[in-house]
Amino acid sequence: MEKTKEKIILGIDPGTTVMGYGVILVTGQKVKILQFGVIHLTKYTTHEIKLKKIYERVSSIIEEFHPDHVALEAPFYGKNVQSMLKLGRAQGVAMAAALNREIPITEYAPKKVKQSVTGNGNASKEQVAAMLKSILKFQDAPKLLDATDALAVALTHHYQGGRVQSSSKSWNAFLADNPNRIK
């Protein structure tokens, strides 16, 4: 009899004020939550200290759970360039923690995550949390939806077959996917 392969996926919803994380265990098609929560960063005074704390906390989650894959929500394209830079740095630091341990990383666009979990790429954070409660059978959704967003990223990676995918997309592909952003 062949043993069912287990894998652990760490999902991360990057942020510079609150960063969500979710760790799931996948055994065949069965999914179990190991842990999910948020990393509060508002108490730190400088962006550099926030980045250090992100690296340390993601590293400690990796040390505790030994994930086989890390799935991150890719930054969305916003109007505020400074916010985008800070978010990109936060994502990069979380990626560095995984890369330091040679864990494969896959990025998913927010619409892809919402589509995978709810069937609607424009679903609200609340709709994503409600669907996750139903799928993963947990009682209390956290007050901060960054934690459920991170769980959704991990679940999306599982739904995609757990394959490491290239996240590089051309500008033409981005513009085709986002016609409302063309002015």
Phi, psi and chi 1 to 4 in degrees:
 res  aa     phi    psi   chi1   chi2   chi3   chi4
   1 MET       -  131.2 -174.2  165.2  119.4      -
   2 GLU   -82.6  135.3 -168.3  176.3  -46.2      -
   3 LYS   -76.1  135.4 -174.0  175.2 -174.3  -88.3
   4 THR   -70.9  128.1  -55.4      -      -      -
   5 LYS   -73.2  134.4  176.3  134.0  172.7   57.9
   6 GLU  -103.2  147.0  -69.1 -175.1  -16.7      -
   7 LYS  -143.9  150.2   69.2  179.7  165.4 -158.8
   8 ILE  -113.4  131.4  -64.1  173.1      -      -
   9 ILE  -120.1  129.1  -57.6  169.0      -      -
  10 LEU  -101.7  119.3  167.1   58.5      -      -
  11 GLY  -101.4  138.9      -      -      -      -
  12 ILE  -130.7  132.4  -62.6  175.8      -      -
  13 ASP  -109.1   96.7 -180.0   24.7      -      -
  14 PRO   -62.9  147.9  -14.5   26.1      -      -
  15 GLY  -165.6  160.2      -      -      -      -
  16 THR  -106.9   -7.8   54.3      -      -      -
  17 THR  -106.6  -47.7  -19.2      -      -      -
  18 VAL  -137.8  129.0  176.2      -      -      -
  19 MET  -115.4  126.7  176.8  177.2  -88.8      -
  20 GLY   -91.7  149.2      -      -      -      -
  21 TYR  -141.9  150.4   68.3   91.3      -      -
  22 GLY  -147.4  133.5      -      -      -      -
  23 VAL  -118.4  124.8 -174.9      -      -      -
  24 ILE  -122.7  151.5   60.5  172.7      -      -
  25 LEU  -109.9  125.2  169.7   66.4      -      -
  26 VAL  -111.6  122.6  178.8      -      -      -
  27 THR  -123.3  105.1  -50.8      -      -      -
  28 GLY    65.2 -119.2      -      -      -      -
  29 GLN  -103.7    1.5  -71.7  -55.8  -52.1      -
  30 LYS   -84.9  132.8 -168.2  173.1  160.1 -131.7
  31 VAL  -121.0  132.3  179.7      -      -      -
  32 LYS  -129.6  136.0  176.3 -175.7  170.5 -168.8
  33 ILE   -77.5  129.4  -62.5  172.6      -      -
  34 LEU   -93.8  -42.0  -63.9  179.2      -      -
  35 GLN  -168.8  148.0 -172.0  178.3   86.6      -
  36 PHE  -152.2  153.5   67.6  117.5      -      -
  37 GLY   176.6 -162.4      -      -      -      -
  38 VAL  -132.1  155.9  -65.6      -      -      -
  39 ILE  -108.6  113.7  -57.1  166.5      -      -
  40 HIS   -82.9  127.5  -67.2  -81.6      -      -
  41 LEU  -119.3   -1.6  -59.9  162.8      -      -
  42 THR   -66.2  -25.6   51.2      -      -      -
  43 LYS   -73.6  -12.3   60.2 -172.7  166.3 -143.8
  44 TYR   -90.9  137.4  -56.0  110.0      -      -
  45 THR   -84.0  -29.1   53.0      -      -      -
  46 THR  -119.6  156.7   68.2      -      -      -
  47 HIS   -63.0  -36.0 -170.6   60.8      -      -
  48 GLU   -63.2  -42.2  -66.9   78.6   11.1      -
  49 ILE   -67.1  -38.8  -66.7  173.0      -      -
  50 LYS   -59.7  -43.5  -72.1  179.5 -178.4 -172.1
  51 LEU   -63.3  -40.9  -65.6  175.8      -      -
  52 LYS   -61.6  -43.9 -179.2  177.8 -173.6  -88.6
  53 LYS   -65.8  -38.6  -67.3  -60.1  177.6 -175.1
  54 ILE   -60.3  -48.2  -69.5  167.7      -      -
  55 TYR   -59.7  -47.0 -175.8   85.6      -      -
  56 GLU   -63.6  -44.5  -70.7  171.6   -7.5      -
  57 ARG   -70.8  -43.6 -172.9   65.3 -178.7  107.1
  58 VAL   -62.5  -41.6  171.0      -      -      -
  59 SER   -59.5  -42.0  -66.6      -      -      -
  60 SER   -69.2  -34.8   72.2      -      -      -
  61 ILE   -65.4  -41.3  -66.5  166.0      -      -
  62 ILE   -63.9  -43.0  -71.1  169.7      -      -
  63 GLU   -62.7  -37.5  -72.0  -58.6  -47.5      -
  64 GLU   -73.6  -41.7 -177.1  175.9   -9.1      -
  65 PHE  -107.7  -13.9  -66.8  101.0      -      -
  66 HIS    48.7   60.1  -56.1  -76.0      -      -
  67 PRO   -65.9  149.5   24.5  -32.3      -      -
  68 ASP   -83.7  -26.0  -60.0  -68.3      -      -
  69 HIS  -142.9  150.3  -59.5  -85.1      -      -
  70 VAL  -120.0  129.1  171.8      -      -      -
  71 ALA  -117.9  129.0      -      -      -      -
  72 LEU  -119.6  147.0  -71.1  112.4      -      -
  73 GLU   -80.2  126.5 -172.7  167.7  -87.2      -
  74 ALA   -72.0  145.2      -      -      -      -
  75 PRO   -61.2  139.1  -16.9   25.4      -      -
  76 PHE   -79.8  163.0   56.3   89.7      -      -
  77 TYR   -90.2  113.1  -62.9   86.6      -      -
  78 GLY  -113.7  174.7      -      -      -      -
  79 LYS   -82.5  -29.8  -70.6 -176.4  176.2   28.2
  80 ASN   -85.8  107.2 -175.1  -30.9      -      -
  81 VAL   -63.8  -40.4  175.5      -      -      -
  82 GLN   -62.6  -41.6  -74.8  -58.0  -46.5      -
  83 SER   -63.7  -40.6  -66.3      -      -      -
  84 MET   -63.7  -41.8  -71.1  -60.9  -57.6      -
  85 LEU   -62.6  -45.4  -76.7  170.0      -      -
  86 LYS   -63.6  -42.2  -73.2  179.1  179.2  176.8
  87 LEU   -64.9  -41.0 -171.1   57.7      -      -
  88 GLY   -62.9  -38.2      -      -      -      -
  89 ARG   -65.4  -43.3  -71.3  177.5 -173.7  151.4
  90 ALA   -60.4  -43.7      -      -      -      -
  91 GLN   -63.6  -43.6 -177.6 -171.1   30.3      -
  92 GLY   -60.9  -39.8      -      -      -      -
  93 VAL   -67.3  -41.0  167.1      -      -      -
  94 ALA   -63.5  -39.6      -      -      -      -
  95 MET   -64.0  -41.3  -68.6  170.4   96.3      -
  96 ALA   -61.4  -37.9      -      -      -      -
  97 ALA   -61.3  -40.1      -      -      -      -
  98 ALA   -72.8  -43.4      -      -      -      -
  99 LEU   -63.4  -33.9  -68.7  168.9      -      -
 100 ASN   -60.0  -25.3 -169.7   38.1      -      -
 101 ARG  -108.9   13.2  -71.8  154.4 -174.7   85.7
 102 GLU    57.6   39.7  -61.4 -176.7    7.6      -
 103 ILE   -95.1  128.9  -58.5  167.9      -      -
 104 PRO   -63.6  144.9   -1.9    5.4      -      -
 105 ILE  -122.2  139.0  -60.3  165.3      -      -
 106 THR  -132.0  138.7  -54.4      -      -      -
 107 GLU  -105.4  145.6  -65.3  178.9   82.0      -
 108 TYR  -130.7  136.1  -65.2   96.6      -      -
 109 ALA   -68.3  146.8      -      -      -      -
 110 PRO   -52.8  -41.4  -26.2   33.5      -      -
 111 LYS   -63.0  -37.9  -84.8 -173.7 -178.8  -82.8
 112 LYS   -63.7  -41.5  175.4   76.8  169.1  178.6
 113 VAL   -64.9  -48.4  172.4      -      -      -
 114 LYS   -62.1  -41.6  -67.8  173.0 -177.7  177.7
 115 GLN   -62.5  -44.5  178.0   70.4   37.6      -
 116 SER   -63.2  -40.2  -70.4      -      -      -
 117 VAL   -87.5  -39.2  173.0      -      -      -
 118 THR  -111.1  -16.0   68.8      -      -      -
 119 GLY    86.2    0.7      -      -      -      -
 120 ASN  -132.3  113.2  174.0    3.6      -      -
 121 GLY   -66.6  -11.3      -      -      -      -
 122 ASN  -109.8   17.4  -64.9  -45.7      -      -
 123 ALA   -61.8  151.8      -      -      -      -
 124 SER   -80.3  165.7   68.7      -      -      -
 125 LYS   -59.7  -37.0  -74.0  177.4  171.4  -80.5
 126 GLU   -65.5  -39.8  -68.7   78.6   10.4      -
 127 GLN   -66.1  -39.3  -71.8  170.2  -45.6      -
 128 VAL   -62.4  -46.2  170.0      -      -      -
 129 ALA   -61.6  -42.5      -      -      -      -
 130 ALA   -64.5  -41.0      -      -      -      -
 131 MET   -66.6  -40.2 -173.4   59.9   81.9      -
 132 LEU   -63.4  -39.0  -74.3  170.1      -      -
 133 LYS   -58.7  -39.4  -81.2  176.9   74.5  171.3
 134 SER   -71.7  -45.3  171.5      -      -      -
 135 ILE   -70.5  -46.5  -64.8  168.4      -      -
 136 LEU   -97.6   -0.9  -62.0  173.4      -      -
 137 LYS    55.5   56.7  -45.3 -100.0 -173.5  -79.2
 138 PHE  -117.3  156.2   60.4   91.4      -      -
 139 GLN   -85.7  -63.5  -62.7  -56.8  -48.4      -
 140 ASP   -98.9  116.8  -62.3  -36.6      -      -
 141 ALA   -75.5  141.4      -      -      -      -
 142 PRO   -67.4  157.4   22.0  -28.8      -      -
 143 LYS   -63.4  -37.6  -69.5 -179.1 -170.2   74.3
 144 LEU   -94.3  119.1  -65.4  168.5      -      -
 145 LEU   -76.7   -0.7  -62.7  174.1      -      -
 146 ASP   -64.0  -31.6  -54.9   84.8      -      -
 147 ALA   -67.7  -45.0      -      -      -      -
 148 THR   -71.2  -31.3   47.4      -      -      -
 149 ASP   -61.1  -40.7  -77.4   -5.2      -      -
 150 ALA   -66.8  -40.3      -      -      -      -
 151 LEU   -60.5  -40.3  -91.8 -179.7      -      -
 152 ALA   -62.5  -37.5      -      -      -      -
 153 VAL   -65.2  -43.9  175.4      -      -      -
 154 ALA   -62.5  -43.7      -      -      -      -
 155 LEU   -65.5  -38.2 -166.5   60.1      -      -
 156 THR   -58.6  -43.1  -63.2      -      -      -
 157 HIS   -61.2  -41.7 -171.6   65.9      -      -
 158 HIS   -61.8  -47.0  166.3   59.1      -      -
 159 TYR   -62.4  -27.7  -73.0  163.3      -      -
 160 GLN   -82.0    7.3  -64.5  -58.8  -52.5      -
 161 GLY    88.4    7.9      -      -      -      -
 162 GLY    67.3   16.4      -      -      -      -
 163 ARG   -81.2  142.3  -67.7 -179.5  -58.9  -83.3
 164 VAL   -77.4  124.5  176.5      -      -      -
 165 GLN  -117.4  151.2  -58.3  167.0  -14.8      -
 166 SER   -73.3  133.5  168.4      -      -      -
 167 SER   -97.3    0.8   60.8      -      -      -
 168 SER   -75.7  127.1   60.0      -      -      -
 169 LYS  -128.4  148.5  -98.1 -173.2  144.9 -178.1
 170 SER   -79.1  161.5   69.8      -      -      -
 171 TRP   -61.4  -36.3  -84.8  109.6      -      -
 172 ASN   -62.0  -40.7  -71.6  -23.8      -      -
 173 ALA   -65.6  -41.6      -      -      -      -
 174 PHE   -61.4  -46.8  171.2   76.3      -      -
 175 LEU   -65.7  -35.7  -66.0  172.4      -      -
 176 ALA   -65.1  -36.7      -      -      -      -
 177 ASP   -78.1  -18.9  -69.6  -14.6      -      -
 178 ASN  -132.2   61.2  -61.8  -80.7      -      -
 179 PRO   -62.5  -25.0   22.4  -31.6      -      -
 180 ASN   -70.6  -11.1   58.4  -34.5      -      -
 181 ARG   -91.7   -3.8  -58.7 -147.2  179.4 -146.1
 182 ILE   -87.6  126.9  -57.7  169.3      -      -
 183 LYS  -109.6      -  -61.0 -130.7 -177.2 -131.6
